[in-house]
Amino acid sequence: MKETKAVADSRNDSEMTSLLLGAGFALASLIILPALAQRIGLGSTLTIALRGALMRASNRV
């Protein structure tokens, strides 16, 4: 019984970690990255490529 609870707790922790990491990548790609790119003068093509990479990373988590 205790082993089942430990496995369930571990799975819940893993899901929460994945959710938070995915949300962080999404936030970074939609808000933070464009703001930083504009600040340092990156071109729009490079910004879009970086945004795409971050979104793909968030989907893999």
Beta strands, then each sheet from edge to edge (+ up, - down):
end
